[in-house]
Amino acid sequence: MKIGTIESKRPPEQAGKAKAHASVTAEKKTGVTDRLDVSGDVRRRLAEIADHARSTAGASSPERRSTVDQVRQRIVEGYYNQAEVRTLIADSIAEDLQS
Protein backbone atom coordinates (compact mmCIF):
# COMPACT_ATOMS: atom_id res chain seq x y z
CA MET A 1 0.00 0.00 0.00
CA LYS A 2 1.45 3.39 -1.00
CA ILE A 3 0.12 6.51 0.66
CA GLY A 4 0.69 9.95 -0.76
CA THR A 5 2.43 12.67 1.21
CA ILE A 6 1.29 15.99 2.57
CA GLU A 7 3.82 18.56 3.59
CA SER A 8 3.84 19.37 7.30
CA LYS A 9 2.46 22.80 8.09
CA ARG A 10 4.80 23.20 11.08
CA PRO A 11 8.56 23.52 11.09
CA PRO A 12 10.12 20.21 12.26
CA GLU A 13 11.41 21.78 15.48
CA GLN A 14 7.84 22.71 16.47
CA ALA A 15 6.13 19.49 15.43
CA GLY A 16 4.62 17.55 18.29
CA LYS A 17 5.02 20.38 20.82
CA ALA A 18 1.34 21.37 20.73
CA LYS A 19 0.22 17.83 21.47
CA ALA A 20 2.68 17.49 24.35
CA HIS A 21 1.55 20.83 25.74
CA ALA A 22 -2.11 19.82 25.44
CA SER A 23 -1.56 16.64 27.45
CA VAL A 24 0.34 18.51 30.17
CA THR A 25 -2.40 21.16 30.26
CA ALA A 26 -5.12 18.50 30.50
CA GLU A 27 -3.25 16.79 33.33
CA LYS A 28 -2.98 20.08 35.23
CA LYS A 29 -6.69 20.77 34.82
CA THR A 30 -7.95 17.33 35.79
CA GLY A 31 -5.17 16.05 38.01
CA VAL A 32 -5.73 12.62 36.41
CA THR A 33 -3.10 10.64 34.57
CA ASP A 34 -3.35 7.32 32.76
CA ARG A 35 -1.47 4.31 34.01
CA LEU A 36 -0.72 0.96 32.43
CA ASP A 37 0.47 -2.03 34.44
CA VAL A 38 2.15 -4.78 32.43
CA SER A 39 2.64 -8.24 33.89
CA GLY A 40 6.00 -10.01 33.89
CA ASP A 41 4.75 -12.51 31.29
CA VAL A 42 3.75 -9.72 28.95
CA ARG A 43 7.06 -7.93 29.47
CA ARG A 44 8.97 -11.10 28.59
CA ARG A 45 6.84 -11.60 25.48
CA LEU A 46 7.35 -7.97 24.43
CA ALA A 47 11.10 -8.39 24.92
CA GLU A 48 11.03 -11.49 22.69
CA ILE A 49 9.09 -9.60 20.02
CA ALA A 50 11.49 -6.65 20.24
CA ASP A 51 14.51 -8.94 19.98
CA HIS A 52 13.03 -10.64 16.94
CA ALA A 53 12.23 -7.27 15.35
CA ARG A 54 15.78 -6.03 15.96
CA SER A 55 17.31 -9.17 14.49
CA THR A 56 15.18 -9.03 11.35
CA ALA A 57 15.55 -5.27 10.97
CA GLY A 58 19.32 -5.66 10.80
CA ALA A 59 18.89 -7.86 7.75
CA SER A 60 16.74 -5.35 5.89
CA SER A 61 17.89 -3.19 3.03
CA PRO A 62 19.17 0.38 3.52
CA GLU A 63 16.11 1.64 1.63
CA ARG A 64 13.78 -0.08 4.09
CA ARG A 65 15.68 1.31 7.08
CA SER A 66 15.47 4.77 5.53
CA THR A 67 11.71 4.40 5.07
CA VAL A 68 11.26 3.17 8.65
CA ASP A 69 13.31 6.13 9.92
CA GLN A 70 11.15 8.50 7.88
CA VAL A 71 7.94 6.96 9.31
CA ARG A 72 9.31 7.21 12.85
CA GLN A 73 10.13 10.88 12.32
CA ARG A 74 6.66 11.54 10.92
CA ILE A 75 5.09 9.89 13.97
CA VAL A 76 7.16 12.11 16.27
CA GLU A 77 6.18 15.21 14.28
CA GLY A 78 2.45 14.35 14.34
CA TYR A 79 2.27 13.98 10.57
CA TYR A 80 -0.16 11.05 10.75
CA ASN A 81 -2.51 13.04 13.02
CA GLN A 82 -3.38 15.45 10.21
CA ALA A 83 -6.91 15.07 8.83
CA GLU A 84 -5.65 15.07 5.23
CA VAL A 85 -3.21 12.24 5.96
CA ARG A 86 -5.84 10.17 7.78
CA THR A 87 -8.12 10.59 4.76
CA LEU A 88 -5.38 9.40 2.41
CA ILE A 89 -4.74 6.37 4.62
CA ALA A 90 -8.44 5.52 4.88
CA ASP A 91 -8.90 5.85 1.11
CA SER A 92 -5.88 3.63 0.48
CA ILE A 93 -7.14 0.95 2.88
CA ALA A 94 -10.63 1.07 1.35
CA GLU A 95 -9.14 0.70 -2.12
CA ASP A 96 -7.06 -2.30 -1.00
CA LEU A 97 -10.13 -3.94 0.55
CA GLN A 98 -12.10 -3.54 -2.70
CA SER A 99 -9.36 -5.17 -4.78
N, C-alpha and C positions, 0 to 999 in steps of 0.2 A: 504494500500500500504506500503510495507516494502522496504526501500532503504538501500543498503549496505553502509559500512563506508570506508573511506579512511583516513589514519592517516595524520594529519596536518604536513606540512613540516617545519613550524615555531614553535619556542617555544611559549607557550601561552602568555607570557608577550610581545612578539613582534607582535602577530597577530593583524591585523587591522591597525597597525601604518603606513605601506606603503600607504595604501589607503587614510588615513587621510592626510598624507604628500602630496600625489599627488593632492588632492583637494585644499589644501592650496597653493601649488605651482601653480596650474592652475589659481587660483583666483589672485595671485600676477601677473602672466603674462598677464592676460586678463583684470583684474580690474572689471570683471563682476561676479555677484553672482545671484543665483536663489532666487526667492521670491514666496511665496504662501500666498494668502489672503483667509481666510476662513470666510464665513458669520456667523452671529449669529445663524441662523437656523441650519446650518451644525454643528457648535460647540455643540449646544444642542443635536443634534442627535448623534454625536460622544460620548458625555458624557453619553447618555442613553445606547448606545451600550457597552461602557466601564463598566458602572455599571452592566449591565446584564452579561457581561463576568466575572467580578469579583465575582458576586454572584454565578454563575454556576461553576466557577473554584474552589471555596471553597468547593464545594460538590464533587469534583473529588477525585479519589484515590491517595494515595501517589506515586504510580508508574507513574500515568499520570503527576503529578506535577514534578516528577523527569525528565521525558522525555521532558516536556515543558522547564524546566530549562536547560537541555542539548541542546535543539534546540536553545534557546536564546543565550547561550554561543557560539554555533557554528556560529550563525549569527554575533555576535560581533567579533569573530576571523576571519571571512571571509571564513569559511569552505565551504559554499555553492557557493562561487565565483570560486572555483577551477574547471577547465575544466573536470576533471575526475568525480567529483561529479555531475556536470550538466549533463554529459552523462548518469550516473547512473539514475538520476531523469527522464530524457527524455525517457530512455529505459523502466523504470518502468511505466511511464504514457502511453507510446505506448502499452505496454503489457496489461495494464488495459483496454484500449480502444478496443483492439482486442478481449477481453474476452466477 
